[in-house]
Amino acid sequence: MEKTSIKVTSKKLDLQECYNFVTDDSCGGIAAFVGTVRNDTQGKEVIQLDFSTYKPMAIKEMQKIADLALDKFKIEKIAIHHAEGMLQIGEIPVIITASAKHRKAAFDACQFAIDTLKETVPIWKKEHFSDGEVWVNAHP
Amino acid sequence: MKIKILLFGITSDLLETSSLDFEVDTNSSVADLKSALLVKYPQLKNINSYAIAVNESYADSTLILQENDVIAIIPPVSGG
């Protein structure tokens, strides 16, 4: 039985799908992290975010994170799904769900997975403002 | 030898392409490639830092490049 679900897609992410994937009769809890597109960055109004990916490598790096999380924490299953393409305010670029016998492992796995994803997975977002656009984290 | 380099995010904007063919000496390391890239594309100095991926994995600066490797320049990531 698959213990990890990894996806990079231009379709709308589905929280129910991530939830359903990790449900397991042995589990006492499921934690979920849902990332959403915020309407401002450092006081400046953001109109939309454009996510580009190095898809085959992003999938490999996300798989590594999921496998590490299974090793590090007492979780049963984990799903990591990320969107690509143009997203509007309030839309969902990332969903992580994890199931575990006890809640702490599920929370910890979600936190670890999103923190590591932001450091290692080759995905880039460009913020679009009313007067221009900028790649996040790119400049000194 | 000739290698193909994939570009993403800020680097594809700076170099105005999503891939390029690049010539490196046989037995070049990842560090050698980075120096050669900076000479040919000084625009790369405009970004924070970047990693090199070889065959879809992050590569150490000492890794020796082989013909037909798939190289990618990975500027600072910002997913999530």
Backbone of each chain as ProteinMPNN parsed JSONL, in Angstrom:
{"seq_chain_A": "MEKTSIKVTSKKLDLQECYNFVTDDSCGGIAAFVGTVRNDTQGKEVIQLDFSTYKPMAIKEMQKIADLALDKFKIEKIAIHHAEGMLQIGEIPVIITASAKHRKAAFDACQFAIDTLKETVPIWKKEHFSDGEVWVNAHP", "coords_chain_A": {"N_chain_A": [[0.841, -1.202, 0.0], [0.562, 2.203, -0.865], [2.349, 4.754, 0.808], [2.886, 7.341, 0.441], [1.851, 10.297, -1.26], [2.503, 12.178, -4.008], [2.43, 15.162, -5.826], [2.596, 17.422, -8.566], [0.897, 19.899, -10.094], [-1.084, 21.576, -12.632], [-3.672, 21.755, -12.224], [-6.475, 22.56, -10.032], [-5.742, 22.262, -6.593], [-6.757, 19.639, -4.327], [-8.123, 19.398, -1.316], [-9.694, 17.468, -0.125], [-8.943, 15.166, -1.49], [-6.277, 14.863, -0.613], [-6.734, 14.484, 2.074], [-8.318, 12.147, 2.038], [-6.429, 10.365, 1.044], [-4.598, 9.957, 3.159], [-6.089, 8.868, 5.225], [-6.548, 6.32, 7.64], [-7.25, 3.318, 9.308], [-5.737, 2.782, 11.544], [-5.053, 5.147, 12.604], [-5.106, 7.986, 14.811], [-5.315, 10.595, 14.296], [-5.292, 13.317, 11.919], [-3.287, 15.684, 10.393], [-3.265, 18.794, 8.679], [-1.708, 20.992, 6.393], [-2.382, 23.903, 4.709], [-1.405, 25.944, 2.219], [-1.94, 29.309, 1.249], [-2.6, 31.894, -1.168], [-1.513, 35.046, -0.388], [-2.665, 38.466, -0.014], [-0.857, 40.549, 0.149], [2.614, 41.659, 0.199], [5.057, 42.611, 2.32], [3.649, 45.015, 2.789], [2.87, 45.736, 0.269], [0.492, 45.548, -2.321], [-0.441, 42.456, -3.593], [-1.338, 40.98, -6.654], [-1.54, 38.602, -8.102], [0.009, 35.315, -8.11], [2.605, 33.645, -9.816], [3.536, 30.427, -10.33], [6.384, 28.634, -11.176], [7.982, 25.586, -12.128], [10.575, 23.083, -11.853], [9.712, 20.434, -12.948], [10.177, 17.446, -12.986], [12.345, 17.223, -11.185], [11.335, 18.552, -8.969], [9.31, 16.818, -8.189], [10.861, 14.601, -7.453], [12.311, 15.709, -5.283], [10.227, 16.327, -3.543], [9.297, 13.788, -3.048], [11.505, 12.778, -1.652], [11.299, 14.312, 0.687], [8.879, 13.387, 1.719], [9.522, 10.688, 2.173], [11.572, 10.988, 4.058], [10.116, 12.163, 6.128], [8.464, 10.053, 6.838], [10.375, 8.394, 7.917], [11.403, 9.925, 10.043], [9.283, 10.64, 11.747], [6.521, 9.313, 13.629], [4.472, 8.596, 11.622], [1.753, 7.464, 9.548], [0.942, 7.88, 6.868], [1.576, 10.237, 4.216], [0.779, 13.107, 2.301], [1.853, 15.258, -0.263], [1.136, 17.903, -2.117], [1.558, 20.145, -4.825], [0.87, 23.192, -6.538], [1.135, 24.485, -9.928], [1.659, 27.279, -12.169], [-0.527, 30.134, -12.793], [-1.854, 31.655, -9.922], [-4.588, 32.97, -8.089], [-5.43, 35.442, -5.53], [-6.048, 33.913, -2.411], [-6.251, 31.41, -3.501], [-4.855, 28.011, -3.645], [-1.595, 27.072, -3.277], [-0.201, 24.928, -2.107], [-0.663, 21.796, -0.454], [-0.399, 19.822, 2.418], [-0.82, 16.773, 3.983], [-0.896, 14.632, 6.837], [-1.061, 11.514, 8.499], [-1.377, 9.909, 11.669], [-0.87, 7.703, 14.505], [-0.865, 9.139, 16.867], [-1.341, 12.616, 17.659], [0.884, 14.425, 17.729], [3.003, 13.571, 16.091], [1.852, 13.821, 13.585], [1.373, 16.607, 13.356], [4.07, 17.479, 13.574], [5.246, 16.293, 11.326], [3.95, 17.592, 9.215], [4.836, 20.222, 9.614], [7.62, 19.922, 9.314], [7.661, 19.049, 6.647], [6.613, 21.229, 5.129], [8.433, 23.25, 5.81], [10.851, 22.186, 4.839], [10.253, 21.827, 2.151], [10.088, 24.487, 1.305], [12.738, 25.123, 1.298], [14.145, 23.354, -0.381], [12.781, 22.359, -2.671], [12.577, 22.625, -6.18], [10.855, 25.055, -7.055], [9.446, 28.071, -8.09], [8.213, 31.302, -7.287], [6.598, 34.06, -8.776], [5.807, 37.258, -7.927], [3.073, 39.231, -8.759], [2.406, 42.586, -9.086], [0.408, 45.65, -9.103], [2.005, 47.367, -10.463], [4.118, 46.0, -11.602], [6.409, 43.137, -11.489], [7.994, 40.498, -9.591], [10.536, 38.072, -8.932], [10.379, 35.965, -6.164], [12.628, 35.981, -3.406], [14.879, 36.159, -5.037], [16.742, 38.223, -5.371], [19.672, 39.872, -3.933]], "CA_chain_A": [[0.0, 0.0, 0.0], [1.334, 3.445, -0.95], [2.329, 5.581, 2.013], [3.112, 8.741, 0.069], [1.213, 10.803, -2.476], [3.249, 13.364, -4.422], [1.835, 15.677, -7.054], [2.775, 18.806, -9.014], [-0.16, 19.947, -11.099], [-1.648, 22.891, -12.973], [-5.097, 21.721, -11.834], [-6.766, 23.043, -8.684], [-5.448, 21.249, -5.579], [-7.982, 19.123, -3.726], [-7.867, 19.045, 0.083], [-10.388, 16.201, 0.161], [-8.114, 14.082, -2.042], [-5.12, 14.69, 0.287], [-7.296, 13.929, 3.315], [-8.712, 10.757, 1.797], [-5.241, 9.523, 0.839], [-3.893, 9.607, 4.403], [-6.939, 8.217, 6.235], [-6.115, 4.947, 7.93], [-7.949, 2.866, 10.51], [-4.828, 2.723, 12.691], [-4.657, 6.514, 12.968], [-5.948, 8.744, 15.729], [-5.389, 11.995, 13.907], [-4.761, 13.773, 10.637], [-2.974, 17.118, 10.375], [-3.18, 19.318, 7.315], [-1.248, 22.356, 6.167], [-2.844, 24.42, 3.425], [-0.832, 27.252, 1.894], [-2.856, 30.108, 0.423], [-1.977, 33.094, -1.743], [-1.807, 36.228, 0.432], [-2.882, 39.633, -0.883], [0.192, 41.571, 0.195], [3.938, 41.281, 0.648], [5.715, 43.784, 2.897], [2.827, 46.205, 2.642], [2.554, 46.012, -1.129], [-0.61, 44.695, -2.742], [-0.152, 41.421, -4.59], [-2.528, 40.717, -7.461], [-1.54, 37.162, -8.34], [1.319, 34.661, -8.04], [2.837, 32.693, -10.89], [4.471, 29.39, -9.878], [6.99, 27.778, -12.182], [8.615, 24.44, -11.47], [11.379, 22.111, -12.594], [8.762, 19.429, -12.474], [10.68, 16.112, -12.596], [13.179, 17.318, -9.984], [10.453, 18.933, -7.856], [8.645, 15.591, -7.733], [11.873, 13.801, -6.733], [12.632, 16.341, -3.992], [9.05, 16.176, -2.676], [9.289, 12.376, -2.629], [12.531, 12.65, -0.608], [10.763, 14.897, 1.92], [7.851, 12.471, 2.238], [10.208, 9.494, 2.697], [12.26, 11.406, 5.29], [9.095, 12.383, 7.166], [8.046, 8.713, 7.303], [11.483, 7.904, 8.74], [11.658, 10.756, 11.234], [8.131, 10.794, 12.628], [5.68, 8.115, 13.647], [3.258, 8.825, 10.831], [1.376, 6.333, 8.682], [0.922, 8.289, 5.46], [1.733, 11.668, 3.998], [0.536, 13.609, 0.943], [2.4, 16.593, -0.53], [0.699, 18.324, -3.455], [1.892, 21.549, -5.107], [0.297, 23.691, -7.794], [1.981, 25.321, -10.777], [0.886, 28.189, -13.002], [-0.98, 31.389, -12.188], [-2.846, 31.509, -8.864], [-5.169, 34.225, -7.621], [-5.491, 35.605, -4.072], [-6.917, 32.952, -1.74], [-6.098, 30.063, -4.067], [-4.011, 27.121, -2.838], [-0.41, 26.526, -3.95], [0.361, 23.71, -1.518], [-1.393, 21.079, 0.606], [0.303, 18.684, 3.02], [-1.585, 16.086, 5.033], [-0.184, 13.496, 7.424], [-1.86, 10.801, 9.488], [-0.55, 9.237, 12.673], [-1.587, 7.163, 15.665], [-0.995, 10.219, 17.843], [-1.36, 13.882, 16.92], [2.127, 15.199, 17.659], [3.778, 13.153, 14.907], [1.192, 14.359, 12.384], [1.717, 18.043, 13.314], [5.511, 17.638, 13.326], [5.547, 15.903, 9.943], [3.472, 18.676, 8.335], [5.736, 21.37, 9.771], [8.881, 19.54, 8.684], [7.502, 18.944, 5.193], [6.482, 22.556, 4.495], [9.697, 23.981, 6.003], [11.877, 21.636, 3.94], [9.819, 22.139, 0.777], [10.435, 25.882, 0.997], [14.194, 25.243, 1.165], [14.82, 22.456, -1.332], [12.05, 21.92, -3.87], [12.76, 23.627, -7.224], [9.63, 25.745, -7.456], [9.69, 29.514, -7.945], [7.014, 32.115, -7.483], [6.755, 35.441, -9.209], [4.705, 38.081, -7.434], [2.603, 40.258, -9.69], [1.822, 43.773, -8.455], [-0.271, 46.472, -10.11], [2.992, 48.135, -11.242], [5.305, 45.214, -11.984], [6.47, 41.771, -11.01], [9.316, 40.172, -9.051], [10.752, 36.695, -8.466], [10.566, 35.975, -4.726], [13.928, 35.491, -2.876], [15.899, 36.042, -6.065], [17.766, 39.285, -5.345], [20.328, 40.085, -2.653]], "C_chain_A": [[0.881, 1.26, 0.0], [1.207, 4.264, 0.335], [2.534, 7.05, 1.704], [2.339, 9.079, -1.204], [1.869, 12.128, -2.826], [2.657, 13.858, -5.733], [2.265, 17.119, -7.301], [1.831, 18.968, -10.191], [-0.602, 21.381, -11.401], [-3.154, 22.908, -12.691], [-5.245, 22.231, -10.401], [-6.463, 21.926, -7.673], [-6.718, 20.897, -4.817], [-7.678, 18.616, -2.308], [-8.506, 17.695, 0.432], [-9.555, 15.002, -0.319], [-6.929, 13.79, -1.115], [-5.556, 14.063, 1.609], [-7.61, 12.446, 3.136], [-7.494, 9.844, 1.681], [-4.645, 9.068, 2.163], [-4.766, 8.904, 5.442], [-6.515, 6.758, 6.395], [-6.748, 4.54, 9.254], [-7.059, 2.864, 11.746], [-4.544, 4.114, 13.258], [-5.65, 7.203, 13.89], [-6.041, 10.199, 15.343], [-4.788, 12.255, 12.544], [-4.497, 15.262, 10.764], [-2.864, 17.551, 8.924], [-2.582, 20.711, 7.343], [-1.709, 22.759, 4.774], [-2.229, 25.795, 3.232], [-1.79, 28.004, 0.998], [-2.145, 31.371, -0.064], [-2.473, 34.333, -0.993], [-1.861, 37.472, -0.459], [-1.849, 40.743, -0.724], [1.53, 40.975, 0.583], [4.641, 42.552, 1.069], [4.964, 45.079, 2.58], [2.427, 46.539, 1.214], [1.494, 45.026, -1.614], [-0.196, 43.728, -3.851], [-1.442, 41.106, -5.337], [-2.656, 39.228, -7.758], [-0.119, 36.625, -8.231], [1.432, 33.651, -9.171], [3.902, 31.695, -10.428], [5.035, 28.645, -11.075], [7.814, 26.717, -11.472], [9.591, 23.755, -12.419], [10.747, 20.788, -12.203], [9.38, 18.075, -12.104], [11.532, 16.147, -11.332], [12.336, 17.699, -8.773], [9.775, 17.689, -7.291], [9.628, 14.71, -6.954], [12.16, 14.381, -5.35], [11.455, 16.216, -3.021], [8.948, 14.734, -2.169], [10.317, 12.137, -1.513], [12.004, 13.166, 0.727], [9.747, 13.949, 2.55], [8.512, 11.232, 2.862], [10.936, 9.806, 4.001], [11.269, 11.572, 6.434], [8.615, 11.043, 7.726], [9.102, 8.096, 8.216], [11.565, 8.596, 10.085], [10.52, 10.749, 12.244], [7.268, 9.539, 12.565], [4.361, 8.399, 12.936], [2.993, 7.589, 9.964], [1.487, 6.705, 7.215], [1.088, 9.797, 5.369], [1.46, 11.998, 2.527], [1.137, 15.007, 0.838], [2.023, 16.945, -1.969], [1.026, 19.804, -3.643], [1.326, 21.951, -6.46], [1.361, 24.397, -8.62], [1.082, 26.169, -11.673], [0.395, 29.387, -12.207], [-2.058, 31.124, -11.145], [-3.307, 32.882, -8.39], [-5.165, 34.259, -6.083], [-6.474, 34.587, -3.484], [-6.813, 31.547, -2.305], [-4.965, 29.312, -3.365], [-2.814, 26.604, -3.629], [0.088, 25.202, -3.373], [-0.572, 23.124, -0.455], [-0.508, 19.932, 1.095], [-0.632, 18.066, 4.058], [-0.746, 14.912, 5.537], [-1.085, 12.843, 8.458], [-0.933, 10.028, 10.424], [-1.434, 8.654, 13.773], [-1.882, 8.283, 16.642], [-0.687, 11.555, 17.185], [-0.008, 14.545, 16.741], [2.935, 14.858, 16.403], [3.175, 13.748, 13.639], [1.49, 15.851, 12.233], [3.176, 18.226, 12.912], [5.86, 17.334, 11.876], [5.113, 17.001, 8.97], [4.43, 19.864, 8.395], [7.072, 21.105, 9.078], [8.753, 19.578, 7.166], [7.389, 20.324, 4.55], [7.78, 23.352, 4.646], [10.758, 23.504, 5.011], [11.532, 21.938, 2.486], [10.25, 23.545, 0.378], [11.938, 26.08, 0.818], [14.767, 24.472, -0.016], [14.089, 22.196, -2.641], [12.12, 23.004, -4.961], [11.44, 24.144, -7.815], [9.883, 27.223, -7.167], [8.397, 30.262, -8.119], [7.383, 33.533, -7.851], [5.541, 36.194, -8.702], [4.352, 39.132, -8.473], [1.912, 41.367, -8.901], [1.101, 44.577, -9.533], [0.755, 47.176, -11.0], [4.238, 47.306, -11.583], [5.257, 43.81, -11.41], [7.873, 41.463, -10.525], [9.382, 38.705, -8.63], [11.08, 36.735, -6.974], [11.933, 35.354, -4.356], [15.1, 35.61, -3.841], [17.054, 37.042, -5.894], [18.38, 39.457, -3.974], [19.64, 41.21, -1.861]], "O_chain_A": [[1.83, 1.359, 0.777], [0.115, 4.442, 0.874], [2.38, 7.906, 2.575], [2.196, 8.248, -2.101], [1.808, 13.086, -2.054], [2.41, 13.069, -6.645], [2.298, 17.936, -6.381], [1.95, 18.25, -11.184], [-0.51, 22.271, -10.556], [-3.826, 23.921, -12.887], [-4.269, 22.322, -9.657], [-6.874, 20.782, -7.867], [-7.627, 21.715, -4.672], [-7.068, 17.563, -2.123], [-7.94, 16.895, 1.177], [-9.475, 13.973, 0.351], [-6.608, 12.63, -0.855], [-4.854, 13.232, 2.185], [-7.23, 11.607, 3.953], [-7.509, 8.706, 2.15], [-4.229, 7.916, 2.286], [-4.248, 8.397, 6.437], [-6.177, 6.071, 5.431], [-6.779, 5.322, 10.204], [-7.556, 2.936, 12.87], [-3.87, 4.241, 14.28], [-6.863, 7.031, 13.771], [-6.76, 10.967, 15.982], [-3.909, 11.532, 12.074], [-5.369, 16.02, 11.19], [-2.432, 16.79, 8.058], [-2.908, 21.517, 8.214], [-1.463, 22.058, 3.793], [-2.505, 26.713, 4.005], [-2.388, 27.423, 0.092], [-1.2, 31.846, 0.566], [-3.667, 34.63, -0.963], [-1.209, 37.54, -1.501], [-1.947, 41.775, -1.389], [1.59, 39.921, 1.216], [4.806, 43.47, 0.266], [5.547, 46.082, 2.169], [1.721, 47.519, 0.978], [1.581, 43.826, -1.354], [0.322, 44.128, -4.894], [-2.506, 40.98, -4.731], [-3.746, 38.661, -7.675], [0.844, 37.391, -8.258], [0.496, 32.903, -9.455], [5.042, 32.08, -10.166], [4.291, 28.095, -11.887], [8.283, 26.924, -10.353], [9.447, 23.837, -13.638], [11.179, 20.117, -11.266], [9.132, 17.589, -11.001], [11.467, 15.238, -10.505], [12.592, 17.223, -7.667], [9.675, 17.522, -6.076], [9.274, 14.142, -5.921], [12.242, 13.647, -4.365], [11.655, 16.022, -1.821], [8.568, 14.488, -1.024], [10.055, 11.403, -0.56], [12.224, 12.549, 1.769], [9.752, 13.735, 3.762], [8.116, 10.783, 3.937], [10.926, 9.003, 4.935], [11.542, 11.175, 7.567], [8.389, 10.908, 8.928], [8.781, 7.374, 9.16], [11.766, 7.964, 11.122], [10.751, 10.841, 13.449], [7.284, 8.804, 11.579], [3.294, 8.437, 13.548], [3.889, 6.79, 9.692], [2.046, 5.958, 6.413], [0.785, 10.534, 6.308], [1.863, 11.259, 1.629], [0.958, 15.839, 1.728], [2.535, 16.351, -2.918], [0.804, 20.617, -2.746], [1.304, 21.16, -7.403], [2.369, 24.855, -8.082], [-0.08, 25.84, -11.909], [0.843, 29.628, -11.086], [-3.053, 30.457, -11.428], [-2.52, 33.825, -8.302], [-4.93, 33.244, -5.428], [-7.584, 34.418, -3.989], [-7.239, 30.588, -1.66], [-4.209, 29.898, -2.589], [-2.976, 25.796, -4.544], [0.734, 24.429, -4.081], [-1.182, 23.85, 0.33], [0.054, 19.177, 0.302], [-1.171, 18.77, 4.912], [0.002, 14.288, 4.785], [-1.787, 13.527, 9.203], [0.137, 9.563, 10.031], [-2.585, 9.056, 13.948], [-2.984, 8.383, 17.18], [0.127, 11.627, 16.265], [0.236, 15.168, 15.708], [3.478, 15.743, 15.741], [3.902, 14.135, 12.724], [1.817, 16.318, 11.142], [3.489, 19.021, 12.026], [6.671, 18.031, 11.266], [5.826, 17.303, 8.013], [4.791, 20.438, 7.368], [7.586, 21.954, 8.35], [9.64, 20.084, 6.478], [8.015, 20.566, 3.518], [8.188, 24.052, 3.718], [11.474, 24.311, 4.418], [12.409, 22.265, 1.686], [10.717, 23.77, -0.739], [12.369, 27.086, 0.254], [15.771, 24.889, -0.595], [14.727, 21.844, -3.634], [11.77, 24.158, -4.712], [10.993, 23.737, -8.887], [10.457, 27.579, -6.138], [7.577, 29.926, -8.974], [8.328, 34.121, -7.325], [4.4, 35.835, -8.994], [5.221, 39.829, -8.995], [0.966, 41.123, -8.153], [1.164, 44.246, -10.717], [0.452, 47.543, -12.136], [5.304, 47.873, -11.826], [4.228, 43.35, -10.916], [8.839, 42.077, -10.979], [8.437, 38.161, -8.057], [11.976, 37.473, -6.564], [12.336, 34.338, -4.922], [16.211, 35.203, -3.504], [18.199, 36.74, -6.231], [17.721, 39.225, -2.96], [20.062, 41.53, -0.749]]}, "seq_chain_B": "MKIKILLFGITSDLLETSSLDFEVDTNSSVADLKSALLVKYPQLKNINSYAIAVNESYADSTLILQENDVIAIIPPVSGG", "coords_chain_B": {"N_chain_B": [[33.52, 19.455, -24.109], [30.062, 19.294, -25.045], [27.319, 20.562, -23.215], [23.922, 20.548, -22.054], [21.987, 23.086, -20.635], [19.466, 23.776, -18.317], [17.201, 26.392, -17.543], [15.567, 28.337, -15.028], [12.958, 30.329, -13.454], [14.193, 33.351, -12.098], [16.67, 33.156, -13.42], [16.099, 32.311, -16.013], [14.786, 34.513, -16.926], [16.852, 36.45, -16.766], [18.762, 35.483, -18.582], [17.258, 35.274, -20.754], [16.215, 32.94, -21.913], [15.086, 29.497, -21.822], [16.696, 27.356, -21.954], [20.085, 26.38, -22.717], [22.893, 25.66, -24.848], [26.112, 24.674, -23.886], [29.628, 24.933, -23.696], [32.019, 22.964, -22.135], [35.213, 22.084, -20.636], [36.489, 18.729, -20.829], [36.219, 16.653, -17.949], [35.455, 18.735, -16.296], [34.431, 20.253, -13.252], [31.499, 20.857, -11.179], [31.984, 23.277, -9.888], [33.826, 24.437, -11.66], [32.161, 24.78, -13.845], [30.38, 26.694, -12.813], [32.072, 28.925, -12.545], [32.749, 29.325, -15.234], [30.282, 29.907, -16.292], [29.727, 32.362, -15.08], [31.607, 34.008, -16.282], [30.78, 33.998, -18.938], [28.115, 34.788, -18.695], [27.633, 37.406, -17.109], [25.393, 38.512, -16.001], [24.423, 36.774, -14.144], [25.449, 37.477, -11.733], [23.6, 39.06, -10.607], [21.846, 37.698, -9.029], [20.972, 36.212, -5.865], [22.226, 33.723, -5.128], [23.014, 30.52, -6.445], [22.163, 27.098, -7.057], [23.45, 24.086, -8.542], [21.939, 21.596, -10.404], [22.406, 18.226, -11.289], [21.32, 15.872, -13.483], [18.777, 15.955, -12.284], [19.239, 16.065, -9.527], [20.526, 17.787, -6.647], [23.823, 19.0, -6.965], [27.09, 18.48, -5.727], [29.863, 20.786, -5.428], [32.192, 19.616, -6.277], [31.6, 17.593, -7.99], [32.157, 15.802, -11.004], [31.44, 16.619, -14.306], [29.66, 14.823, -16.822], [29.458, 13.868, -20.266], [26.347, 14.494, -21.853], [24.986, 14.775, -19.45], [22.179, 16.103, -17.684], [21.931, 19.342, -16.947], [20.957, 21.787, -14.567], [20.332, 25.137, -13.672], [19.676, 26.281, -10.525], [18.053, 28.739, -9.143], [17.506, 30.656, -6.036], [14.97, 28.975, -4.288], [11.361, 29.258, -4.036], [8.963, 28.026, -3.317], [5.755, 26.806, -2.061]], "CA_chain_B": [[32.297, 18.726, -24.468], [28.865, 20.133, -25.05], [26.276, 20.161, -22.262], [22.692, 21.334, -22.141], [21.667, 23.652, -19.33], [18.085, 24.252, -18.18], [17.105, 27.612, -16.732], [14.248, 28.529, -14.414], [12.734, 31.506, -12.616], [14.943, 34.569, -12.385], [17.785, 32.953, -14.366], [15.615, 32.254, -17.391], [14.522, 35.924, -17.295], [18.129, 37.16, -16.943], [19.459, 35.012, -19.782], [16.242, 35.353, -21.808], [15.967, 31.641, -22.554], [14.851, 28.469, -20.807], [17.766, 26.351, -22.029], [21.181, 26.775, -23.591], [23.989, 24.708, -25.055], [27.285, 25.281, -23.282], [30.823, 24.122, -23.928], [32.955, 22.906, -20.992], [36.313, 21.146, -20.836], [36.311, 17.395, -20.262], [36.598, 16.602, -16.528], [35.07, 19.936, -15.544], [33.583, 20.036, -12.071], [30.391, 21.798, -11.038], [32.585, 24.584, -9.56], [34.375, 24.967, -12.915], [31.024, 25.209, -14.658], [29.848, 27.94, -12.256], [32.984, 30.013, -12.921], [32.637, 29.562, -16.675], [28.982, 30.552, -16.532], [29.808, 33.77, -14.653], [32.378, 34.739, -17.283], [29.966, 34.173, -20.149], [26.839, 35.445, -18.364], [27.819, 38.19, -15.875], [24.078, 38.833, -15.408], [24.164, 35.852, -13.034], [25.852, 38.126, -10.476], [22.45, 39.802, -10.077], [20.987, 36.909, -8.145], [21.475, 35.9, -4.539], [23.091, 32.55, -5.143], [22.26, 29.487, -7.137], [22.698, 25.745, -6.983], [23.449, 23.367, -9.808], [21.432, 20.226, -10.344], [22.86, 17.346, -12.357], [20.384, 14.752, -13.602], [17.631, 16.145, -11.379], [19.613, 16.062, -8.113], [21.492, 18.826, -6.298], [25.176, 18.484, -7.157], [28.21, 19.019, -4.981], [30.721, 21.571, -6.328], [33.316, 18.797, -6.754], [31.129, 16.562, -8.943], [32.684, 15.943, -12.363], [30.353, 16.53, -15.284], [29.807, 13.838, -17.901], [28.727, 14.206, -21.48], [24.914, 14.15, -21.818], [24.324, 15.101, -18.184], [21.188, 17.182, -17.734], [22.336, 20.33, -15.949], [19.986, 22.862, -14.365], [20.679, 26.191, -12.72], [18.561, 26.382, -9.57], [18.127, 29.953, -8.318], [16.847, 30.446, -4.731], [13.604, 28.482, -4.506], [10.344, 30.015, -3.285], [7.678, 27.329, -3.389], [4.918, 26.808, -0.861]], "C_chain_B": [[31.1, 19.664, -24.332], [27.888, 19.628, -23.992], [25.065, 21.056, -22.463], [22.334, 21.802, -20.738], [20.231, 24.175, -19.334], [18.046, 25.431, -17.22], [15.681, 27.799, -16.226], [14.186, 29.872, -13.692], [13.547, 32.697, -13.07], [16.041, 34.336, -13.429], [17.287, 32.854, -15.806], [15.216, 33.666, -17.859], [15.828, 36.645, -17.623], [18.817, 36.772, -18.253], [18.525, 34.932, -20.993], [16.095, 34.06, -22.613], [15.721, 30.609, -21.453], [15.853, 27.32, -20.928], [18.868, 26.862, -22.945], [22.198, 25.646, -23.722], [25.268, 25.397, -24.622], [28.459, 24.341, -23.462], [31.687, 24.143, -22.663], [34.071, 21.915, -21.321], [35.938, 19.786, -20.251], [36.846, 17.411, -18.828], [36.33, 17.891, -15.765], [34.21, 19.547, -14.353], [32.432, 21.039, -12.104], [30.937, 23.193, -10.726], [33.169, 25.241, -10.816], [33.247, 25.522, -13.792], [30.499, 26.558, -14.158], [30.75, 29.117, -12.617], [32.829, 30.359, -14.392], [31.329, 30.275, -17.007], [29.037, 32.04, -16.198], [30.586, 34.614, -15.664], [31.504, 35.033, -18.498], [28.69, 34.964, -19.867], [26.966, 36.231, -17.059], [26.493, 38.626, -15.237], [23.796, 37.956, -14.189], [24.603, 36.433, -11.689], [24.683, 38.851, -9.83], [21.531, 38.972, -9.208], [21.75, 36.507, -6.891], [22.553, 34.821, -4.549], [22.337, 31.547, -5.99], [22.959, 28.146, -6.974], [22.708, 25.164, -8.389], [22.876, 21.976, -9.551], [21.982, 19.46, -11.533], [21.949, 16.127, -12.341], [19.329, 14.772, -12.491], [17.947, 15.926, -9.908], [20.59, 17.202, -7.857], [22.903, 18.24, -6.359], [26.166, 19.241, -6.288], [29.137, 19.757, -5.943], [31.874, 20.747, -6.901], [32.892, 17.757, -7.793], [31.671, 16.841, -10.345], [31.559, 15.7, -13.371], [30.685, 15.502, -16.371], [29.031, 14.338, -19.117], [27.282, 13.722, -21.328], [24.25, 14.285, -20.448], [23.27, 16.186, -18.434], [21.489, 18.134, -16.584], [21.205, 21.349, -15.791], [20.553, 23.866, -13.377], [19.457, 26.401, -11.834], [18.73, 27.659, -8.749], [17.379, 29.731, -6.999], [15.369, 30.073, -4.918], [12.614, 29.258, -3.637], [8.978, 29.366, -3.429], [6.897, 27.46, -2.089], [3.976, 27.984, -0.831]], "O_chain_B": [[31.13, 20.664, -23.615], [27.652, 18.425, -23.877], [25.17, 22.171, -22.974], [22.372, 21.03, -19.78], [19.83, 24.917, -20.231], [18.762, 25.462, -16.219], [14.715, 27.462, -16.911], [15.21, 30.47, -13.364], [13.595, 33.022, -14.257], [16.317, 35.222, -14.238], [17.988, 33.273, -16.727], [15.299, 33.973, -19.048], [15.917, 37.36, -18.621], [19.381, 37.619, -18.944], [18.937, 34.575, -22.097], [15.882, 34.084, -23.825], [16.097, 30.817, -20.299], [15.857, 26.411, -20.098], [18.621, 27.674, -23.837], [22.341, 24.801, -22.838], [25.492, 26.564, -24.946], [28.316, 23.12, -23.393], [32.046, 25.215, -22.174], [33.909, 21.03, -22.161], [35.165, 19.703, -19.296], [37.818, 18.108, -18.534], [36.911, 18.118, -14.704], [33.379, 18.642, -14.428], [32.395, 21.942, -12.94], [30.419, 24.185, -11.237], [33.027, 26.447, -11.015], [33.371, 26.589, -14.393], [30.207, 27.452, -14.952], [30.255, 30.192, -12.957], [32.781, 31.532, -14.761], [31.279, 31.133, -17.888], [28.483, 32.873, -16.915], [30.27, 35.784, -15.879], [31.483, 36.149, -19.018], [28.236, 35.729, -20.719], [26.474, 35.792, -16.02], [26.464, 39.054, -14.083], [23.028, 38.34, -13.307], [24.189, 35.951, -10.635], [24.745, 39.219, -8.657], [20.536, 39.485, -8.696], [22.98, 36.467, -6.861], [23.653, 35.014, -4.03], [21.14, 31.712, -6.227], [24.172, 28.072, -6.78], [22.061, 25.682, -9.3], [23.272, 21.281, -8.615], [22.023, 19.976, -12.65], [21.82, 15.44, -11.328], [19.037, 13.757, -11.858], [17.049, 15.637, -9.116], [21.388, 17.55, -8.727], [23.151, 17.137, -5.873], [26.092, 20.46, -6.135], [29.208, 19.417, -7.124], [32.471, 21.137, -7.904], [33.743, 17.112, -8.407], [31.646, 17.98, -10.812], [30.831, 14.71, -13.293], [31.838, 15.345, -16.773], [28.085, 15.118, -19.004], [27.031, 12.669, -20.743], [23.076, 13.947, -20.296], [23.447, 17.063, -19.279], [21.328, 17.792, -15.413], [20.569, 21.729, -16.774], [21.172, 23.499, -12.378], [18.356, 26.663, -12.317], [19.469, 27.666, -7.765], [16.688, 28.724, -6.852], [14.623, 30.764, -5.611], [12.994, 29.842, -2.622], [7.97, 30.042, -3.633], [7.322, 28.134, -1.15], [3.202, 28.131, 0.114]]}, "name": "protein", "num_of_chains": 2, "seq": "MEKTSIKVTSKKLDLQECYNFVTDDSCGGIAAFVGTVRNDTQGKEVIQLDFSTYKPMAIKEMQKIADLALDKFKIEKIAIHHAEGMLQIGEIPVIITASAKHRKAAFDACQFAIDTLKETVPIWKKEHFSDGEVWVNAHPMKIKILLFGITSDLLETSSLDFEVDTNSSVADLKSALLVKYPQLKNINSYAIAVNESYADSTLILQENDVIAIIPPVSGG"}
